[in-house]
Amino acid sequence: MPMFVRAPMRCHAAALILSLASAGVSAIEIGEDNIVYGDCQDLLERIEEYGVWDESGYHPGQPGNTHVQVETRDTGYRVSYRTDEQGRSCAFTQVRIRLSVSSVSSRIDWQPESAMGAGCNNQRRQWHEAITRHEEAHVADNRRLEKAYNRDAPLRRYEACDESEEDAWLALNEAVSRAAGNAVTEMLKRIHTAVDHYHQRQGTHIPMPQCCQGGHNSY
C-alpha cells in the first residue's frame, strides 16, 4: 500500500533587470529619488550620470526601468512510496509547475523650472506618457507569456530511489527543485526574447521632450 505525504514545493525565484520593460503590473513608481528639478541640462545630466533609481540601484542612461521577478507558485505535491526490484525505497509524485511574474516599474519625473513655460510642461507630460506606453507594451507581452506558460504547463512525473524513504524523499525534492529552477530560467528567456522583439519593432529609445531636443540624444 503506497504511503502518501504532502511536500511543499521549494520556491525558486530569479530577478531580472530590464530597461523599460515590465511584467505583472502597469503602475509606475516615481518616488522622491526620481524627481528631477531644473532645466533640460539638469534632466540630461541626471539621465546620463545616474538614470532612474529603483530597488536595485541607479541605471545610467535610462529614464525608466523595471525590476522583474519570476518565481514558482507555492504549491505542495503529494508523495507516494514504493519498493523497486532492488529493494530500494522510491518516492514519486506528479507536479505541474506554474509560475508567477511580477515587476516594479520606475521612471524619472521631470519638474521643469517655471521659466520654461507651459509649452515645455505639456511636452514633459508627453515624454512621461511615452515612457509609460513603452512599459505597458512590455506588460502586455509578459502577462501573455505568464498566462500561456501556466496554461500549457504539463503534469510531469518525478521519481527518486535510495536506501531509505527519507533519502528517496530528499532526492525527489531535489529533482522537483531542479525542474522548478529550469522553469524559471525558461520564463526569463521568453521575457528576454519578447523584449528584444518589441525593441526591434518599436526601438529602444524614448525621445527627450521636444523642448529639450536641441542636439541632445534620445532616451
N, C-alpha and C positions, 0 to 999 in steps of 0.2 A: 504494500500500500504506500503510494508516494506521500511524502510529508510536505506540507506547504508552509512557507513563511513569507512574510511581507518584507521587502527590502526597499530602502529609499534609493532613488537614482542620484548618484553624485552629480552635483551641479557643475557644469562646465560653462565657463564664460570667457569671452575674449573682447577686448576693447579695440576699437579701430578709429583712427582719426581721419576724417575725410573732409577735404576742403569743400565747403559749400555743398555738403551732402548730409542727408539725414534719413532716419527711419523711425517709424513708430509715432512720432509727434510732429505737429506742424507749427507749434508755438515757437517763437524765437526769443531767447532771453537777451536782455541788454545788460543791466547791472551798472553800477557806478564805474567800474573799471573800463567799460566800453563807451562811455560818453566822451566825446571829443569836442572841446570848445575852441572857437577861433576861426581863422580864415582857411582858405584852400591849402596853403602851405602847411598849416598845422595838421590838417587832415592827411595830407600826403606824407608828411614825416611820420605821423603815427602809424599809418599803414605800412610804410617801408621799413621802419625800425622795429616795430612791435607787432602790428597787426591786431587782430581781435584776440581777446582773452577768454579762455574757458577753464574748466576744471583741470585740464591737462597743461595749462600754461599759455604763453603768448604764441602767436602764429604769424611771424613776419611776412608781409606781402599779402595778407588775406584780410579782407574786411568782414568776412563771415566764415564760420567753421562749425562743424557738427561732430560731437563725440558719439560714436555709435557703439552700442553694446549688444552682443549676441550671446544668448545663454540657453541652456536646455531648460525646459519646463520641469518644475519639481513634481515629478510623478513617481510613485512607487511601482514595484512589479512583484508578482508572486513567484517564488522559487520552489521548484519541486526537486525531489531527490530520487535517484535510482542507483542500482549497483551494476557496473558493467561486467563484461566477460572476464576481466582480470581481477575482479573483486574490489575494484576501487569505487569510492563514492563519487557520484556525478551529480552536480547541481545544474539545473536547466530552467530556462524561462523564455517567455516571448515578450518582446518590448517594441513599442512603436515610439521612436524618439521624435519629439516635437520641439520646436524652438520658439523663443521669444526674441524679438528685435526691438530695441528701444534706442532713443537718442535724445540728446540735448543740444539744440542749436543756439548759437550766439552770433551776434553781429555788432559792428560798431554803430553807434548812434551819434551822428554829427550834428552839433548845435552851432550853426554859423553865427558870427557876430552880427549884431543888428544893422551895422553899416552896409552889409551886403544886400539888404533889401528883401522884399517879398518874393521876387523872382527866383533868387537863389534858394529860398526856403522851399518853394514849390519843386525845384529841381532836386533838392535834398530829399524831399519826400519820394520823388520818383526813383531816386537811387536806392533808398531803403526798400521800396516796393520791388525793384528789380532783383535785389538780393533775396527777398522773401520768395519771389516766384521761382528763382533758381532752386532754393531749398525745397519748395513744395513739389517740384518736379521729381526730385530725388526721394522725397517722402512717398510719393505715389508709387515709384518704382520699387522701393523697399517693402512697402506694405504688400504689394503684389507678390514679391518674392517670398515673403514670410507666409502669406496665405497659400501660395502654390506648394511650398515645401511641406507645410503641415498637412495639406490636403492629400499629397501624394506619398507621405511618409509610410514606408512598408512596415508590416508587422514581421519582425525577424526573430528567429530562434537562436538562443545562445546557450552553450553548454560548456562546462569545465569539469574535469575529473581529477581527483587527487586521493591521497591516502586516507583522509578523513573528511567528514561532511564540512567541518569548519574550513579546512583548506580549500575544498572544492568551492565553497561559498565565496571565499576571498578571491579565488581565481575567476569565478564567474563575474563578480563585481568589477574586477579589473577589465574583463572583456567588454562588459557593457560600458564601462567608463571610457575605454578607448573608442568605442563606436560613437559615444556622445561627443567626444572631442573631435572626431573626424567630421561629425555633422556640423559642428560649429565652424570648423575650418572651411567646409564646403559652402556654408552660407556666406562667410566673409568673401570667398572667391566670387560668388554670384553678385554680391554687392559691389565689389570692385569692378566687375565686368559691366554691370548696369551703369555705374558712374562713368566709366570710360566711354560707353556707347552714347550716353547723354552728352558728354562733352564733345564727342566727335560731331554730333548733330548741331549742338547749340553753342559750342565754345566754352572756354573755361573762365573768361574774364568778364567782370561787370564794369562797364564804362564809368569813369568818375562822373559826378554831377556835371551837367553841361556848363555851368558857370565856372567850373574848375578845369576845363579841358584845354587850357592854353598851353599845349605842348606836353601835358602830363600823360603818363601811361594810364592804361585802363586796368581795373582790378575786378 
